Every structure is written in C-alpha cells, then in structure tokens.
Amino acid sequence: MMGKWLLVLLAWLSLATVAFSQNSEEELAWEFRGGFTGGFSASQVRGDGIDGFNKLGLYGGLIVDVRKYTNVGLQLGLLYHDKGSRKVANPKTGDYTTWAYKFTYIDIPIVAVVDIKEGYTVGTGLQPGVLLSAQEDGLLSGAATGDWTESTLPIRSWELSWVVWVGMRAGDAGEWFLRHSQSLPGIVPKPDNPGPNARWDDRMQNITLQVGYTRLLGSADR
C-alpha cells in the first residue's frame, strides 16, 4: 500500500517540477475550458478470486480544464463510471459457472495533465468517488442471468483511486485517451475473522482501463 502512495507522490512531484520550470513566454492568463468526456471501461476487482478485464461498462461526464501555462494544466471532472468484475465460463476445463459484480460510481478526478510533445499528453492524479449502487448477478446459482440484485458485500460508500493516462490530441479541442485507475484503500472493510476460504479481503480494489474521447468547448488562449 505504501508503495502505491509513494508512486503517486513521485508522479505529482514530477509534474510539479515540469510546471515550475516553464519560462514566462509560455505563461498565459488563467484559462478555464469546460467540456465532456466519454468512452468504454473494462474492469476487474482485485481480491475477488478471478482475473481478467471481463466486466465492460460505460464511462463519461463533464470536465473543466484549468491552465496557466501552455503545456501544463489541471483537470477536474464529474464522471459516471461502471466498474466491477465478471467471471466467464471455461468449457475446456469443465467450468461452466458465471457470475458478476457491478459497482456504479460518480468519480471526481483531480488530475494534472502535461503536453509532453506535439500532439501527445500524459496525466496523473487522484480520483475520489461516491458509490451509487453495488449489485451482483449469479453468485448463488453460479449462472449469471442479467437479473441484478443488491450485493451482499459491505462495499464502502466512497472510493479513492489513483489515475494515470496517455492521450493523443485531435485538433485544439479534442483528445483520444487510454486511461487506468486503481483503488488505493480497499473498497470493503477488512473482515474481523477472514477464514481460509475468504473470497475478498482488505485488498479488494477496483482496477479499470478506459478508452475514450475528450472534447473541450470554446477556443484556447494560446
């Protein structure tokens, strides 16, 4: 856990170093641009006993891009995000069981973005989230049917994630991106007496990959 926090801290320090190294010719008046972002998310839950980004969902919402320098900015967002995990059948091994978790959040990313070269960006930051719903399908029967019910897991009402992405500019206002997020604290409390067959623990974490597009409105003051 401490290693993840150290990585986040180092990433923020690196971006801060870039920001303060800008010369005055690149400095702008404060610029605020609103916009929207959206795409698809593939997710898994670390600690649920299965692997693979098999749970697909939607990702999107509104963002604000704040800039004082031409190639360093801060983005704030309010984003809907489907997370969770899905176990798929493996007939080759005689395993026909399927089940899934679906955790829906409103994420609030606070991230720094840097234009590293012409047309490309990188970014990192923290992402608090508020849980809207936690559902499961097929855990008792071993067969997912699409009939979602409230999850029996004590999922926390909040989440804090680390976010990192790379992007490719599409003109002055658009950007295609590949984004990764991972919970820092676990999304469930640690069990008081986890047995040897426990399917989840204090390291149960949402892990996601998103592919999507961001569009800023208005013109840049460049």
TITINU-116521 format. One line per 10 residues: number of its first residue (from 1); their letters; for each residue x, y, z of N, C-alpha, C. Coordinates in nm, 3 decimals. Atoms other than C-alpha are relative to their C-alpha. Layout:
! residues N
NUM = a = X,Y,Z,X,Y,Z,X,Y,Z  ...
END
This chain:
! residues 222
1 = mmgkwllvll = 0.082,-0.120,0.000,0.000,0.000,0.000,0.086,0.126,0.000  -0.087,-0.116,-0.005,0.278,0.242,0.092,0.070,0.024,-0.133  -0.065,-0.015,0.129,0.444,0.171,-0.243,-0.087,0.075,-0.098  0.092,-0.070,0.091,0.134,0.289,-0.432,-0.005,0.149,0.033  0.004,-0.141,-0.039,0.115,0.612,-0.230,0.129,0.071,-0.037  -0.128,-0.060,0.037,0.486,0.673,-0.290,0.005,0.026,-0.149  0.003,-0.019,0.144,0.435,0.625,-0.664,-0.084,0.121,-0.038  0.086,-0.116,0.027,0.150,0.878,-0.664,0.072,0.129,0.035  -0.072,-0.120,-0.043,0.361,1.128,-0.470,0.110,0.036,-0.098  -0.108,-0.026,0.096,0.655,1.091,-0.708,-0.054,0.054,-0.132
11 = awlslatvaf = 0.060,-0.047,0.125,0.428,1.138,-1.009,-0.041,0.147,0.013  0.040,-0.139,-0.021,0.285,1.459,-0.863,0.121,0.092,0.008  -0.120,-0.082,-0.009,0.632,1.589,-0.780,0.063,0.022,-0.137  -0.055,-0.013,0.134,0.747,1.520,-1.135,-0.076,0.103,-0.082  0.082,-0.095,0.074,0.456,1.712,-1.283,0.018,0.142,0.053  -0.021,-0.132,-0.058,0.510,2.000,-1.040,0.133,0.058,-0.046  -0.130,-0.046,0.048,0.875,2.020,-1.146,-0.010,0.053,-0.142  0.021,-0.046,0.138,0.770,2.049,-1.509,-0.072,0.134,0.000  0.079,-0.123,-0.002,0.515,2.319,-1.424,0.084,0.120,0.039  -0.077,-0.114,-0.049,0.755,2.542,-1.233,0.123,0.029,-0.085
21 = sqnseeelaw = -0.116,-0.024,0.087,1.026,2.503,-1.497,-0.038,0.077,-0.126  0.041,-0.070,0.121,0.816,2.682,-1.761,0.053,0.143,0.001  -0.045,-0.139,0.004,0.954,3.017,-1.879,-0.119,0.093,-0.022  0.111,-0.096,0.001,0.746,3.336,-1.884,-0.066,0.011,-0.136  0.059,-0.010,0.132,0.692,3.321,-2.259,-0.114,-0.100,-0.018  0.105,0.100,0.012,0.471,3.013,-2.209,-0.116,0.026,0.095  0.103,-0.026,-0.098,0.265,3.167,-1.929,-0.120,0.068,-0.065  0.124,-0.055,0.052,-0.100,3.251,-2.002,-0.074,0.071,0.110  0.100,-0.038,-0.099,-0.375,3.438,-1.831,-0.074,-0.127,0.039  0.072,0.120,-0.041,-0.576,3.188,-1.631,-0.109,-0.034,-0.101
31 = efrggftggf = 0.094,0.045,0.102,-0.781,2.985,-1.878,-0.083,-0.116,0.053  0.092,0.105,-0.045,-1.088,2.777,-1.792,-0.082,-0.044,-0.122  0.079,0.053,0.112,-1.248,2.549,-2.052,-0.079,-0.121,0.048  0.084,0.114,-0.033,-1.541,2.320,-1.990,-0.008,-0.096,-0.118  0.013,0.098,0.107,-1.607,2.006,-2.188,-0.062,-0.129,0.050  0.057,0.129,-0.036,-1.716,1.646,-2.184,0.096,-0.111,-0.040  -0.083,0.116,0.031,-1.550,1.306,-2.192,-0.088,-0.124,0.008  0.079,0.123,-0.002,-1.683,0.958,-2.261,0.071,-0.113,-0.070  -0.060,0.116,0.063,-1.593,0.607,-2.360,-0.046,-0.128,0.067  0.032,0.132,-0.053,-1.589,0.244,-2.257,0.104,-0.039,0.104
41 = sasqvrgdgi = -0.087,0.042,-0.110,-1.443,0.088,-1.944,-0.001,-0.152,0.011  -0.015,0.143,-0.030,-1.311,-0.265,-1.887,0.059,-0.009,0.140  -0.042,-0.001,-0.140,-1.269,-0.357,-1.522,0.010,-0.140,0.057  -0.005,0.119,-0.083,-1.184,-0.625,-1.270,0.010,0.046,0.145  -0.012,-0.030,-0.142,-1.176,-0.642,-0.891,0.110,-0.087,0.057  -0.108,0.073,-0.063,-0.852,-0.739,-0.727,-0.048,-0.053,0.136  0.039,0.060,-0.127,-0.921,-0.981,-0.442,-0.130,-0.077,-0.006  0.126,0.074,0.007,-1.242,-1.140,-0.573,0.019,-0.144,-0.049  -0.028,0.139,0.036,-1.069,-1.462,-0.681,0.006,-0.028,-0.148  -0.010,0.022,0.145,-1.076,-1.413,-1.061,0.084,0.109,-0.062
51 = dgfnklglyg = -0.084,-0.095,0.072,-0.858,-1.234,-1.315,-0.065,0.037,-0.133  0.045,-0.039,0.133,-0.918,-1.050,-1.640,-0.094,0.118,0.001  0.086,-0.118,0.014,-1.080,-0.725,-1.751,-0.124,-0.039,-0.079  0.114,0.057,0.070,-1.405,-0.902,-1.838,-0.130,0.077,0.019  0.121,-0.078,-0.024,-1.659,-0.654,-1.699,0.008,0.128,-0.083  0.004,-0.118,0.087,-1.746,-0.393,-1.964,-0.107,0.096,0.048  0.097,-0.101,-0.043,-1.922,-0.067,-1.885,0.023,0.132,-0.068  -0.009,-0.134,0.058,-1.965,0.299,-1.970,0.073,0.094,0.095  -0.079,-0.098,-0.075,-1.757,0.595,-1.859,-0.022,0.135,-0.067  0.015,-0.131,0.063,-1.828,0.964,-1.911,-0.061,0.104,0.091
61 = glivdvrkyt = 0.056,-0.109,-0.077,-1.930,1.304,-1.784,0.059,0.133,-0.042  -0.044,-0.136,0.026,-1.823,1.667,-1.758,0.135,0.026,0.063  -0.131,-0.036,-0.054,-1.477,1.815,-1.707,0.022,0.150,-0.014  -0.049,-0.137,0.013,-1.312,2.153,-1.654,0.151,-0.006,-0.009  -0.144,-0.005,0.020,-0.960,2.217,-1.785,0.049,0.139,0.039  -0.052,-0.127,-0.052,-0.766,2.489,-1.599,0.147,0.011,-0.037  -0.139,-0.016,0.044,-0.439,2.629,-1.741,0.055,0.137,0.035  -0.077,-0.122,-0.016,-0.180,2.887,-1.651,0.120,-0.001,-0.094  -0.111,0.017,0.094,0.089,2.751,-1.884,-0.051,-0.075,-0.123  0.047,0.059,0.125,0.060,2.633,-2.242,0.001,-0.151,0.002
71 = nvglqlglly = -0.011,0.146,0.009,0.165,2.275,-2.175,-0.018,-0.070,0.134  0.030,0.063,-0.129,0.064,2.210,-1.812,-0.136,0.048,0.046  0.132,-0.039,-0.045,-0.291,2.205,-1.680,-0.052,-0.088,0.112  0.069,0.075,-0.104,-0.528,2.077,-1.416,-0.141,-0.029,-0.050  0.135,0.037,0.042,-0.848,1.886,-1.495,-0.080,-0.050,0.119  0.096,0.045,-0.100,-1.146,1.841,-1.266,-0.119,-0.059,-0.074  0.110,0.064,0.070,-1.436,1.615,-1.352,-0.110,-0.049,0.092  0.114,0.062,-0.066,-1.773,1.473,-1.253,-0.048,-0.108,-0.096  0.010,0.106,0.099,-1.796,1.132,-1.419,-0.079,-0.121,0.051  0.070,0.127,-0.025,-2.033,0.834,-1.426,0.094,-0.113,-0.042
81 = hdkgsrkvan = -0.094,0.106,0.032,-1.835,0.508,-1.418,-0.053,-0.135,0.046  0.034,0.139,-0.031,-1.941,0.139,-1.435,0.128,-0.076,0.031  -0.114,0.083,-0.038,-1.693,-0.084,-1.250,-0.051,-0.137,0.044  0.039,0.131,-0.046,-1.691,-0.439,-1.120,0.084,-0.110,-0.060  -0.073,0.114,0.057,-1.589,-0.784,-1.240,-0.100,-0.103,-0.051  0.086,0.104,0.056,-1.726,-1.081,-1.431,0.081,-0.127,-0.019  -0.063,0.131,0.022,-1.633,-1.448,-1.418,-0.063,-0.062,-0.124  0.048,0.064,0.123,-1.660,-1.616,-1.757,0.020,-0.150,0.010  -0.011,0.146,0.002,-1.711,-1.986,-1.819,0.123,-0.043,-0.079  -0.113,0.059,0.072,-1.423,-2.205,-1.935,-0.032,-0.147,-0.030
91 = pktgdyttwa = 0.042,0.137,0.031,-1.574,-2.513,-2.103,0.116,-0.098,-0.019  -0.114,0.090,0.022,-1.228,-2.652,-2.185,0.042,-0.070,0.128  -0.036,0.060,-0.128,-1.174,-2.719,-1.815,-0.123,-0.053,0.075  0.122,0.047,-0.063,-1.534,-2.817,-1.743,-0.062,0.099,0.097  0.050,-0.105,-0.088,-1.606,-2.487,-1.569,-0.107,0.080,-0.075  0.109,-0.068,0.067,-1.948,-2.354,-1.667,-0.063,0.108,0.089  0.057,-0.100,-0.090,-2.004,-2.114,-1.377,0.029,0.141,-0.051  -0.016,-0.142,0.035,-2.055,-1.743,-1.444,-0.065,0.083,0.110  0.060,-0.095,-0.093,-2.120,-1.452,-1.209,0.066,0.135,-0.020  -0.052,-0.136,0.024,-2.059,-1.079,-1.194,-0.035,0.093,0.115
101 = ykftyidipi = 0.025,-0.116,-0.085,-2.032,-0.771,-0.975,-0.014,0.123,-0.089  0.012,-0.129,0.070,-2.147,-0.428,-1.095,-0.004,0.110,0.105  -0.010,-0.112,-0.094,-2.034,-0.124,-0.893,-0.005,0.130,-0.081  0.019,-0.125,0.074,-2.153,0.214,-1.020,0.039,0.118,0.089  -0.052,-0.113,-0.076,-1.975,0.531,-0.907,-0.020,0.131,-0.075  -0.027,-0.133,0.053,-1.970,0.904,-0.960,0.143,0.033,0.041  -0.140,-0.030,-0.027,-1.597,0.976,-0.989,0.024,0.150,-0.012  -0.033,-0.142,0.000,-1.446,1.318,-0.920,0.152,0.014,-0.015  -0.145,-0.006,0.019,-1.096,1.318,-1.075,0.056,0.141,0.019  -0.078,-0.124,-0.015,-0.844,1.589,-0.979,0.139,-0.033,-0.050
111 = vavvdikegy = -0.120,0.053,0.065,-0.557,1.536,-1.218,0.080,0.110,-0.071  -0.089,-0.088,0.075,-0.259,1.714,-1.369,0.023,-0.060,-0.138  -0.023,0.045,0.137,-0.203,1.695,-1.745,0.116,0.079,-0.059  -0.119,-0.062,0.060,0.120,1.767,-1.936,0.006,-0.036,-0.147  -0.027,0.025,0.143,0.172,1.806,-2.311,0.148,-0.033,-0.012  -0.140,0.042,-0.001,0.492,1.603,-2.341,0.070,0.027,-0.133  -0.054,-0.034,0.132,0.540,1.665,-2.714,-0.117,0.036,-0.088  0.105,-0.045,0.091,0.346,1.789,-3.012,-0.104,-0.110,-0.021  0.109,0.092,0.025,0.012,1.611,-3.009,-0.021,-0.109,0.103  0.012,0.108,-0.098,0.063,1.386,-2.703,-0.001,0.056,0.142
121 = tvgtglqpgv = 0.011,-0.043,-0.138,-0.024,1.419,-2.335,0.015,-0.119,0.095  0.006,0.098,-0.109,0.023,1.232,-2.008,-0.065,0.070,0.118  0.062,-0.059,-0.116,-0.162,1.283,-1.684,-0.006,-0.097,0.116  0.015,0.083,-0.119,-0.195,1.157,-1.330,-0.064,0.082,0.110  0.062,-0.069,-0.111,-0.379,1.240,-1.012,-0.083,-0.093,0.085  0.086,0.075,-0.090,-0.629,1.130,-0.751,-0.145,0.013,-0.043  0.139,0.003,0.045,-0.992,1.038,-0.803,-0.091,-0.051,0.113  0.103,0.043,-0.095,-1.241,1.034,-0.515,-0.124,-0.047,-0.077  0.121,0.049,0.062,-1.563,0.850,-0.592,-0.109,-0.025,0.102  0.117,0.025,-0.085,-1.914,0.813,-0.449,-0.077,-0.118,-0.060
131 = llsaqedgll = 0.070,0.119,0.047,-2.087,0.474,-0.475,-0.148,0.029,-0.020  0.142,-0.012,0.027,-2.429,0.485,-0.642,-0.073,-0.130,0.026  0.063,0.130,-0.020,-2.505,0.113,-0.640,0.105,-0.110,-0.006  -0.086,0.118,0.002,-2.342,-0.225,-0.576,-0.090,-0.121,-0.020  0.089,0.110,0.036,-2.506,-0.522,-0.746,0.080,-0.124,-0.037  -0.063,0.126,0.040,-2.430,-0.886,-0.819,-0.101,-0.084,-0.076  0.085,0.084,0.085,-2.563,-1.150,-1.055,0.060,-0.139,-0.005  -0.040,0.139,0.017,-2.537,-1.529,-1.036,0.094,-0.055,0.105  -0.094,0.052,-0.099,-2.319,-1.563,-0.724,-0.054,-0.123,0.072  0.057,0.114,-0.073,-2.559,-1.803,-0.550,-0.027,-0.119,-0.092
141 = sgaatgdwte = 0.036,0.109,0.092,-2.666,-2.002,-0.857,0.116,-0.046,-0.086  -0.112,0.035,0.087,-2.333,-1.997,-1.044,-0.029,0.024,-0.146  0.034,-0.030,0.140,-2.507,-1.872,-1.359,-0.054,0.142,-0.008  0.045,-0.138,0.017,-2.533,-1.502,-1.447,-0.114,0.004,-0.101  0.118,-0.007,0.086,-2.874,-1.423,-1.598,-0.035,0.142,-0.042  0.035,-0.138,0.027,-2.876,-1.043,-1.610,-0.102,0.055,0.097  0.093,-0.046,-0.104,-3.110,-1.021,-1.310,0.083,0.047,0.120  -0.088,-0.055,-0.102,-2.906,-0.791,-1.088,-0.076,0.020,0.131  0.054,-0.022,-0.133,-2.968,-0.784,-0.713,0.104,0.075,0.083  -0.092,-0.074,-0.086,-2.817,-0.577,-0.433,0.109,-0.093,0.053
151 = stlpirswel = -0.112,0.082,-0.043,-2.472,-0.707,-0.343,-0.002,-0.021,0.151  -0.011,0.031,-0.142,-2.422,-0.878,-0.009,0.132,0.048,0.059  -0.128,-0.050,-0.050,-2.069,-0.735,0.017,-0.018,0.137,0.064  0.009,-0.132,-0.065,-2.023,-0.438,0.252,0.085,0.105,-0.071  -0.079,-0.094,0.078,-1.895,-0.208,-0.022,-0.007,0.139,0.063  -0.003,-0.135,-0.057,-1.784,0.130,0.111,-0.079,0.098,-0.088  0.077,-0.101,0.074,-1.993,0.431,0.010,0.090,0.097,-0.074  -0.096,-0.089,0.064,-1.675,0.604,-0.112,0.117,-0.082,-0.054  -0.121,0.063,0.054,-1.362,0.522,-0.307,0.102,0.110,-0.026  -0.108,-0.090,0.040,-1.025,0.688,-0.359,0.093,-0.078,-0.091
161 = swvvwvgmra = -0.082,0.069,0.100,-0.833,0.590,-0.673,0.116,0.087,-0.044  -0.109,-0.064,0.071,-0.509,0.675,-0.844,-0.029,-0.015,-0.149  0.030,-0.002,0.143,-0.542,0.768,-1.213,0.125,0.036,-0.079  -0.107,-0.038,0.092,-0.290,0.777,-1.497,-0.052,-0.023,-0.142  0.042,0.020,0.139,-0.341,0.817,-1.872,0.101,0.057,-0.098  -0.072,-0.059,0.113,-0.183,0.889,-2.208,-0.106,0.040,-0.102  0.097,-0.050,0.095,-0.359,1.089,-2.474,0.063,0.045,-0.130  -0.045,-0.048,0.131,-0.332,1.190,-2.838,-0.098,0.109,-0.044  0.084,-0.114,0.037,-0.462,1.533,-2.939,-0.067,-0.022,-0.136  0.074,0.000,0.127,-0.727,1.560,-3.209,-0.044,0.144,-0.024
171 = gdagewflrh = 0.027,-0.141,0.016,-0.707,1.926,-3.301,0.022,0.075,0.130  -0.022,-0.084,-0.118,-0.711,2.208,-3.046,-0.091,-0.040,0.115  0.099,0.022,-0.105,-1.016,2.084,-2.855,-0.024,-0.146,0.034  0.031,0.141,-0.022,-1.021,1.704,-2.879,0.121,-0.082,0.042  -0.107,0.091,-0.041,-0.819,1.417,-2.734,-0.054,-0.142,0.014  0.025,0.142,-0.023,-0.830,1.037,-2.758,0.091,-0.046,0.113  -0.081,0.037,-0.116,-0.708,0.868,-2.442,-0.013,-0.148,0.035  -0.001,0.131,-0.066,-0.617,0.540,-2.274,0.029,0.028,0.146  -0.003,-0.041,-0.139,-0.675,0.568,-1.901,-0.005,-0.122,0.092  -0.002,0.109,-0.099,-0.607,0.346,-1.599,-0.030,0.058,0.138
181 = sqslpgivpk = 0.024,-0.041,-0.138,-0.741,0.374,-1.245,0.002,-0.122,0.090  -0.002,0.109,-0.098,-0.698,0.165,-0.932,-0.028,0.056,0.138  0.029,-0.041,-0.137,-0.841,0.192,-0.583,0.128,-0.001,0.083  -0.112,-0.003,-0.094,-0.590,0.288,-0.315,-0.039,-0.072,0.129  0.054,0.087,-0.105,-0.772,0.183,0.004,-0.091,-0.105,-0.062  0.093,0.101,0.048,-0.978,-0.134,-0.036,-0.142,0.055,-0.003  0.138,-0.048,0.013,-1.342,-0.089,-0.137,-0.092,-0.068,0.100  0.075,0.060,-0.109,-1.457,-0.312,0.151,0.087,0.004,0.126  -0.079,0.009,-0.122,-1.352,-0.309,0.518,0.062,-0.138,0.015  -0.063,0.128,-0.026,-1.117,-0.583,0.630,-0.088,-0.083,0.092
191 = pdnpgpnarw = 0.081,0.084,-0.089,-1.311,-0.878,0.778,0.067,-0.017,0.136  -0.055,0.022,-0.133,-1.271,-0.928,1.151,0.070,-0.135,0.010  -0.057,0.135,-0.006,-1.206,-1.300,1.108,-0.006,-0.064,-0.138  0.004,0.060,0.134,-1.129,-1.380,0.742,0.044,-0.146,0.003  -0.033,0.142,0.001,-1.139,-1.757,0.700,0.094,-0.035,-0.113  -0.095,0.041,0.104,-0.902,-1.956,0.480,-0.061,0.000,-0.139  0.067,0.002,0.131,-1.163,-1.962,0.201,-0.068,0.133,-0.033  0.059,-0.132,0.027,-1.250,-1.591,0.211,0.026,0.041,-0.143  -0.013,-0.040,0.140,-1.314,-1.456,-0.141,0.041,0.145,-0.013  -0.036,-0.140,0.009,-1.233,-1.097,-0.054,0.067,0.042,0.131
201 = ddrmqnitlq = -0.070,-0.047,-0.119,-1.021,-0.903,0.195,0.022,0.150,-0.011  -0.021,-0.145,-0.001,-0.890,-0.555,0.269,0.072,0.050,-0.125  -0.066,-0.040,0.125,-0.706,-0.556,-0.066,-0.095,-0.007,-0.119  0.097,0.000,0.110,-1.026,-0.582,-0.272,-0.003,0.140,-0.059  -0.015,-0.130,0.064,-0.975,-0.298,-0.522,-0.057,-0.002,-0.141  0.041,-0.017,0.139,-1.136,-0.173,-0.842,0.122,0.033,-0.086  -0.105,-0.028,0.098,-0.897,-0.180,-1.138,-0.068,0.015,-0.135  0.072,-0.026,0.125,-1.012,-0.026,-1.466,0.094,0.049,-0.110  -0.061,-0.057,0.120,-0.898,0.056,-1.818,-0.111,0.066,-0.081  0.100,-0.070,0.080,-1.087,0.318,-2.020,0.062,0.047,-0.132
211 = vgytrllgsa = -0.036,-0.056,0.130,-1.068,0.411,-2.386,-0.111,0.098,-0.037  0.104,-0.097,0.029,-1.245,0.727,-2.488,0.050,0.127,-0.063  -0.025,-0.127,0.069,-1.257,1.080,-2.619,-0.043,0.116,0.089  0.030,-0.122,-0.075,-1.248,1.421,-2.450,-0.012,0.117,-0.098  0.020,-0.117,0.085,-1.379,1.740,-2.611,-0.016,0.122,0.088  0.011,-0.126,-0.072,-1.322,2.090,-2.471,-0.077,0.100,-0.086  0.081,-0.098,0.071,-1.559,2.371,-2.564,0.068,0.137,0.006  -0.062,-0.131,0.007,-1.455,2.723,-2.662,0.138,-0.009,-0.062  -0.133,-0.005,0.063,-1.120,2.833,-2.805,0.106,0.019,0.105  -0.111,-0.013,-0.093,-0.784,2.808,-2.633,0.070,0.133,-0.020
221 = dr = -0.075,-0.127,0.004,-0.597,3.127,-2.547,0.148,-0.032,-0.011  -0.140,0.046,0.021,-0.267,3.016,-2.699,0.073,0.101,-0.088
END
